[in-house]
Amino acid sequence: MGIEVELKAHVHDPEAVKAKLPRPLRFEEKTDLYWRGPEESRPRFRTRYERNEKGQGDILFTLKEKSQSGGIETNQEFEFTAPGKEWERVRSFVERLGYQVAITKHKKGYESMIPVPGFVPAHAELLEVEPLGWFIEIEFVLDRPGDIPRAKAALSQVLEDLGVQESEIEPRAYNDMLREARTRS
């Protein structure tokens, strides 16, 4: 259970950013379901079905304790996995517990590990989030809270190296942006 320090930013030229990501690039597709109880207005936890280019993958159950400052999130996550072939059974099980899907999010794109000299590597994902467009997500997973300031500085450098301006950092959660998009349509 590490500490995640991450950001996401809008990407207007995904091919240019993709060309700057270190190889190997791995294709990924994710379907996220955010679950809330019948009396709750906000989601409580997420189930994610992650698939590779062959359509194979796992289900990830996630509960986050989150804080945010300047578009950079610091999270404590509690997670476990199940085989992807159990996706429909997981959905049925959670629904029978009385939870309802509050938000569905679908992402597809590429992931890469970016070396950071003298520090842990950054995990980067270049993703199309339907219907919001393209984003770059960059995160560090840390063991020690004392490394958080260094990770925040490294996020800015990695973003710059990928050719994305800091003004493109998106502080809003995808869920909030998806809710806004739903109300506009």
Secondary structure, DSSP 8 states (H G I E B T S, - for coil): --EEEEEEEE-S-HHHHHHHS-S--EEEEEEEEEEE-TT-SS--EEEEEEE-TTS-EEEEEEEEEEEEETTEEEEEEEEEEEEGGGHHHHHHHHHHTT-EEEEEEEEEEEEEEE--TTS--EEEEEEEEETTEEEEEEEEEES-GGGHHHHHHHHHHHHHHTT--GGGB--S-HHHHHHHHHHH-
